[in-house]
Amino acid sequence: MRAVIQRARQGRVSVDDKTVAEIGLGLVILLGIGPQDGEEQAHYLTEKIANLRIFEDTQGKLNLSLLDIGGAAIVVSQFTLYADARKGRRPSFTDAAPPDLARPLVERFAQMLRDLGVPTQMGEFGAHMLVEIANDGPVTIWLEA
């Protein structure tokens, strides 16, 4: 499981010109699922992301977590995080989990964040999405489980 998290002042996901998810301060999480991923990887990443101290305190130091600031999250399924572009010029996505495995795990990941107290919305699995991220900092972190 791979996640690219971006600290955002705001984030929005649209499908066919309709907003399906929108947050203010929080994280936009681009989530890729591999074929061997399961509950253990989802649990590890949700705990890590919710508690990662990447928000500034009153002294400007990165000492606060998403939970500390009461921020929200958007989870966007992104199989392209498993792209392999080592050969040729067209990436291969054979390392990504098939949709029947990935969809329930993405939904479970989002629910785990909610269970930790993070208001969490989702993009639309399998749809062509427009993801708008007002990356704050910028702060972008790659995590893998």
Contacts in CASP RR format, 6 or more apart in sequence:
PFRMAT RR
TARGET T0000
AUTHOR 0000-0000-0000
METHOD contacts of the structure
MODEL  1
MRAVIQRARQGRVSVDDKTVAEIGLGLVILLGIGPQDGEEQAHYLTEKIA
NLRIFEDTQGKLNLSLLDIGGAAIVVSQFTLYADARKGRRPSFTDAAPPD
LARPLVERFAQMLRDLGVPTQMGEFGAHMLVEIANDGPVTIWLEA
1 31 0 8 1.000
1 32 0 8 1.000
1 33 0 8 1.000
1 34 0 8 1.000
1 37 0 8 1.000
1 38 0 8 1.000
1 41 0 8 1.000
1 42 0 8 1.000
1 45 0 8 1.000
1 105 0 8 1.000
1 109 0 8 1.000
1 144 0 8 1.000
1 145 0 8 1.000
2 31 0 8 1.000
2 32 0 8 1.000
2 34 0 8 1.000
2 81 0 8 1.000
2 82 0 8 1.000
2 142 0 8 1.000
2 143 0 8 1.000
2 144 0 8 1.000
3 29 0 8 1.000
3 30 0 8 1.000
3 31 0 8 1.000
3 32 0 8 1.000
3 45 0 8 1.000
3 49 0 8 1.000
3 81 0 8 1.000
3 142 0 8 1.000
3 143 0 8 1.000
3 144 0 8 1.000
4 29 0 8 1.000
4 30 0 8 1.000
4 78 0 8 1.000
4 81 0 8 1.000
4 140 0 8 1.000
4 141 0 8 1.000
4 142 0 8 1.000
4 143 0 8 1.000
5 27 0 8 1.000
5 28 0 8 1.000
5 29 0 8 1.000
5 30 0 8 1.000
5 49 0 8 1.000
5 52 0 8 1.000
5 54 0 8 1.000
5 140 0 8 1.000
5 141 0 8 1.000
5 143 0 8 1.000
6 27 0 8 1.000
6 28 0 8 1.000
6 29 0 8 1.000
6 30 0 8 1.000
6 133 0 8 1.000
6 135 0 8 1.000
6 138 0 8 1.000
6 139 0 8 1.000
6 140 0 8 1.000
7 26 0 8 1.000
7 27 0 8 1.000
7 54 0 8 1.000
7 55 0 8 1.000
7 135 0 8 1.000
7 136 0 8 1.000
7 137 0 8 1.000
7 138 0 8 1.000
7 139 0 8 1.000
7 140 0 8 1.000
8 23 0 8 1.000
8 24 0 8 1.000
8 25 0 8 1.000
8 26 0 8 1.000
8 27 0 8 1.000
8 28 0 8 1.000
8 133 0 8 1.000
8 134 0 8 1.000
8 135 0 8 1.000
8 136 0 8 1.000
9 24 0 8 1.000
9 25 0 8 1.000
9 134 0 8 1.000
9 136 0 8 1.000
10 22 0 8 1.000
10 23 0 8 1.000
10 24 0 8 1.000
10 25 0 8 1.000
10 132 0 8 1.000
10 134 0 8 1.000
11 21 0 8 1.000
11 22 0 8 1.000
11 23 0 8 1.000
11 24 0 8 1.000
11 28 0 8 1.000
11 74 0 8 1.000
11 131 0 8 1.000
11 132 0 8 1.000
11 133 0 8 1.000
11 134 0 8 1.000
12 19 0 8 1.000
12 21 0 8 1.000
12 22 0 8 1.000
12 23 0 8 1.000
12 74 0 8 1.000
12 131 0 8 1.000
12 132 0 8 1.000
13 19 0 8 1.000
13 20 0 8 1.000
13 21 0 8 1.000
13 22 0 8 1.000
13 74 0 8 1.000
13 76 0 8 1.000
13 121 0 8 1.000
13 123 0 8 1.000
13 124 0 8 1.000
13 129 0 8 1.000
13 130 0 8 1.000
13 131 0 8 1.000
13 132 0 8 1.000
14 20 0 8 1.000
14 129 0 8 1.000
14 130 0 8 1.000
14 132 0 8 1.000
15 123 0 8 1.000
15 124 0 8 1.000
15 127 0 8 1.000
15 128 0 8 1.000
15 129 0 8 1.000
15 130 0 8 1.000
20 121 0 8 1.000
20 122 0 8 1.000
20 123 0 8 1.000
20 124 0 8 1.000
20 129 0 8 1.000
21 74 0 8 1.000
21 121 0 8 1.000
21 122 0 8 1.000
21 123 0 8 1.000
22 74 0 8 1.000
22 121 0 8 1.000
23 71 0 8 1.000
23 72 0 8 1.000
23 73 0 8 1.000
23 74 0 8 1.000
23 119 0 8 1.000
23 121 0 8 1.000
24 71 0 8 1.000
24 72 0 8 1.000
25 69 0 8 1.000
25 70 0 8 1.000
25 71 0 8 1.000
25 72 0 8 1.000
25 136 0 8 1.000
26 55 0 8 1.000
26 66 0 8 1.000
26 69 0 8 1.000
26 71 0 8 1.000
26 72 0 8 1.000
26 73 0 8 1.000
27 49 0 8 1.000
27 66 0 8 1.000
27 71 0 8 1.000
27 72 0 8 1.000
27 73 0 8 1.000
27 74 0 8 1.000
28 73 0 8 1.000
28 74 0 8 1.000
28 76 0 8 1.000
28 131 0 8 1.000
28 133 0 8 1.000
29 49 0 8 1.000
29 73 0 8 1.000
29 74 0 8 1.000
29 75 0 8 1.000
29 76 0 8 1.000
30 76 0 8 1.000
30 78 0 8 1.000
30 81 0 8 1.000
30 131 0 8 1.000
31 75 0 8 1.000
31 76 0 8 1.000
31 77 0 8 1.000
31 78 0 8 1.000
31 81 0 8 1.000
31 106 0 8 1.000
31 109 0 8 1.000
32 77 0 8 1.000
32 78 0 8 1.000
32 79 0 8 1.000
32 81 0 8 1.000
32 82 0 8 1.000
32 96 0 8 1.000
32 97 0 8 1.000
32 102 0 8 1.000
32 106 0 8 1.000
33 77 0 8 1.000
33 79 0 8 1.000
33 96 0 8 1.000
33 97 0 8 1.000
33 101 0 8 1.000
33 102 0 8 1.000
33 105 0 8 1.000
33 106 0 8 1.000
34 82 0 8 1.000
34 95 0 8 1.000
34 96 0 8 1.000
34 97 0 8 1.000
34 101 0 8 1.000
34 102 0 8 1.000
35 95 0 8 1.000
35 96 0 8 1.000
35 97 0 8 1.000
35 98 0 8 1.000
35 101 0 8 1.000
37 97 0 8 1.000
37 101 0 8 1.000
37 105 0 8 1.000
37 145 0 8 1.000
38 105 0 8 1.000
39 108 0 8 1.000
40 145 0 8 1.000
41 145 0 8 1.000
42 105 0 8 1.000
42 108 0 8 1.000
42 109 0 8 1.000
42 112 0 8 1.000
42 145 0 8 1.000
43 112 0 8 1.000
44 145 0 8 1.000
45 109 0 8 1.000
45 143 0 8 1.000
45 145 0 8 1.000
46 109 0 8 1.000
46 112 0 8 1.000
46 113 0 8 1.000
46 116 0 8 1.000
47 116 0 8 1.000
48 143 0 8 1.000
48 145 0 8 1.000
49 66 0 8 1.000
49 73 0 8 1.000
49 113 0 8 1.000
49 143 0 8 1.000
50 65 0 8 1.000
50 66 0 8 1.000
50 67 0 8 1.000
50 113 0 8 1.000
50 116 0 8 1.000
50 117 0 8 1.000
50 118 0 8 1.000
51 65 0 8 1.000
51 66 0 8 1.000
51 67 0 8 1.000
52 65 0 8 1.000
52 66 0 8 1.000
52 141 0 8 1.000
53 62 0 8 1.000
53 63 0 8 1.000
53 64 0 8 1.000
53 65 0 8 1.000
53 68 0 8 1.000
54 62 0 8 1.000
54 65 0 8 1.000
54 139 0 8 1.000
54 141 0 8 1.000
55 62 0 8 1.000
55 63 0 8 1.000
55 64 0 8 1.000
55 65 0 8 1.000
55 66 0 8 1.000
55 68 0 8 1.000
55 69 0 8 1.000
56 62 0 8 1.000
56 63 0 8 1.000
56 64 0 8 1.000
57 63 0 8 1.000
57 64 0 8 1.000
66 73 0 8 1.000
66 118 0 8 1.000
67 116 0 8 1.000
67 117 0 8 1.000
67 118 0 8 1.000
70 118 0 8 1.000
71 118 0 8 1.000
71 119 0 8 1.000
72 118 0 8 1.000
72 119 0 8 1.000
72 120 0 8 1.000
72 121 0 8 1.000
73 110 0 8 1.000
73 113 0 8 1.000
73 118 0 8 1.000
73 119 0 8 1.000
73 120 0 8 1.000
73 121 0 8 1.000
74 120 0 8 1.000
74 121 0 8 1.000
74 122 0 8 1.000
74 123 0 8 1.000
75 106 0 8 1.000
75 109 0 8 1.000
75 110 0 8 1.000
75 113 0 8 1.000
75 120 0 8 1.000
75 121 0 8 1.000
75 122 0 8 1.000
75 123 0 8 1.000
76 122 0 8 1.000
76 123 0 8 1.000
76 129 0 8 1.000
76 131 0 8 1.000
77 102 0 8 1.000
77 103 0 8 1.000
77 106 0 8 1.000
77 122 0 8 1.000
77 123 0 8 1.000
77 125 0 8 1.000
77 126 0 8 1.000
79 93 0 8 1.000
79 96 0 8 1.000
79 97 0 8 1.000
79 102 0 8 1.000
80 91 0 8 1.000
80 93 0 8 1.000
80 96 0 8 1.000
81 96 0 8 1.000
82 93 0 8 1.000
82 95 0 8 1.000
82 96 0 8 1.000
82 97 0 8 1.000
83 91 0 8 1.000
83 92 0 8 1.000
83 93 0 8 1.000
84 91 0 8 1.000
84 92 0 8 1.000
84 93 0 8 1.000
84 94 0 8 1.000
84 95 0 8 1.000
85 91 0 8 1.000
85 92 0 8 1.000
96 102 0 8 1.000
97 105 0 8 1.000
99 125 0 8 1.000
99 126 0 8 1.000
102 125 0 8 1.000
103 125 0 8 1.000
106 122 0 8 1.000
106 125 0 8 1.000
107 122 0 8 1.000
107 125 0 8 1.000
110 120 0 8 1.000
110 121 0 8 1.000
110 122 0 8 1.000
111 120 0 8 1.000
113 120 0 8 1.000
114 120 0 8 1.000
123 129 0 8 1.000
END
